[in-house]
Amino acid sequence: MRRADGCARQVTERTSPPLGTGAVAPDRASEITLESGDLLVLFADGLVERRGEDIGCGLARLEAIAPGLALADDPALSMVGALAPDAADDVCVVTLRID
């Protein structure tokens, strides 16, 4: 998530196991409040994960470009271009900008 003031943070609330894993757990709901100017980014691991590299490195790259995403006409396309131009894994990005 990128707040209107430019601060980026990971939303760490987990509601259930990842889709497609076959894992079963009780559904849990969580809530975050978005305000005008905020940008919420949902993504699959292919955007940030690289073989032989700790996933924290990929998340740090995402956080580094987060401040500029608010200026992009298409934040999802900007992220894929910056972080996964030649991805070897599937890449899925969904963004929600509150105006």
C-alpha positions as CSV (number, residue, x, y, z in Angstrom):
1,M,0.0,0.0,0.0
2,R,1.2,3.5,-0.8
3,R,-0.4,6.2,1.2
4,A,-1.2,9.7,-0.2
5,D,1.7,11.1,1.8
6,G,4.1,8.9,-0.1
7,C,4.8,6.4,2.6
8,A,4.7,2.7,1.5
9,R,4.0,-0.2,3.7
10,Q,3.2,-3.8,3.4
11,V,-0.3,-4.9,4.5
12,T,0.5,-8.1,6.5
13,E,-2.9,-9.2,7.6
14,R,-3.6,-12.7,6.3
15,T,-7.1,-13.9,5.7
16,S,-6.6,-17.4,4.5
17,P,-4.0,-19.7,2.8
18,P,-2.9,-18.8,-0.7
19,L,-5.3,-19.8,-3.5
20,G,-4.5,-23.0,-5.3
21,T,-2.5,-24.5,-2.4
22,G,-5.2,-26.9,-1.3
23,A,-4.7,-25.8,2.3
24,V,-7.8,-25.4,4.4
25,A,-8.2,-22.9,7.2
26,P,-11.0,-21.0,8.7
27,D,-11.8,-17.8,6.8
28,R,-10.8,-14.6,8.7
29,A,-11.8,-11.1,7.8
30,S,-9.6,-8.1,8.2
31,E,-10.1,-4.5,7.4
32,I,-7.9,-1.6,6.3
33,T,-9.0,2.0,5.7
34,L,-8.1,3.6,2.4
35,E,-8.2,7.4,2.0
36,S,-8.1,9.8,-1.0
37,G,-4.8,9.4,-2.7
38,D,-4.0,6.0,-1.4
39,L,-2.9,3.2,-3.7
40,L,-3.5,-0.5,-2.8
41,V,-1.4,-3.0,-4.7
42,L,-2.2,-6.8,-4.8
43,F,0.3,-9.0,-6.6
44,A,1.4,-12.6,-7.2
45,D,4.8,-13.6,-6.1
46,G,6.1,-13.6,-9.7
47,L,6.4,-9.8,-9.5
48,V,9.0,-9.8,-6.8
49,E,10.4,-13.3,-6.4
50,R,13.6,-14.4,-8.1
51,R,15.4,-17.7,-8.0
52,G,18.3,-17.7,-5.7
53,E,17.3,-14.5,-4.0
54,D,15.6,-13.8,-0.7
55,I,12.0,-12.6,-1.3
56,G,12.8,-9.6,0.9
57,C,15.1,-8.2,-1.8
58,G,12.2,-8.2,-4.3
59,L,9.8,-6.6,-1.7
60,A,12.5,-3.9,-1.1
61,R,12.6,-3.2,-4.8
62,L,8.8,-2.8,-4.8
63,E,8.9,-0.5,-1.8
64,A,11.6,1.6,-3.5
65,I,9.4,2.3,-6.6
66,A,6.2,2.8,-4.6
67,P,6.5,6.6,-4.1
68,G,6.5,7.1,-7.9
69,L,3.5,4.9,-8.5
70,A,1.0,7.6,-7.6
71,L,2.2,9.6,-10.6
72,A,1.9,6.7,-13.1
73,D,-1.2,6.6,-15.4
74,D,-1.1,2.8,-15.1
75,P,0.6,1.8,-11.8
76,A,0.3,-2.0,-12.5
77,L,2.0,-1.6,-15.9
78,S,4.7,0.5,-14.4
79,M,5.4,-2.1,-11.7
80,V,5.7,-4.9,-14.2
81,G,8.0,-2.9,-16.4
82,A,10.3,-1.9,-13.5
83,L,10.3,-5.2,-11.6
84,A,9.5,-8.0,-14.0
85,P,10.3,-7.1,-17.6
86,D,11.6,-10.6,-18.3
87,A,9.9,-12.6,-15.5
88,A,10.3,-16.3,-15.6
89,D,7.2,-16.8,-13.4
90,D,3.6,-15.7,-13.7
91,V,3.0,-12.1,-12.9
92,C,-0.4,-10.8,-11.7
93,V,-0.9,-7.2,-10.4
94,V,-4.1,-5.5,-9.3
95,T,-4.2,-1.9,-8.2
96,L,-6.8,0.2,-6.6
97,R,-6.3,4.0,-6.4
98,I,-8.6,6.1,-4.2
99,D,-9.3,9.5,-5.7
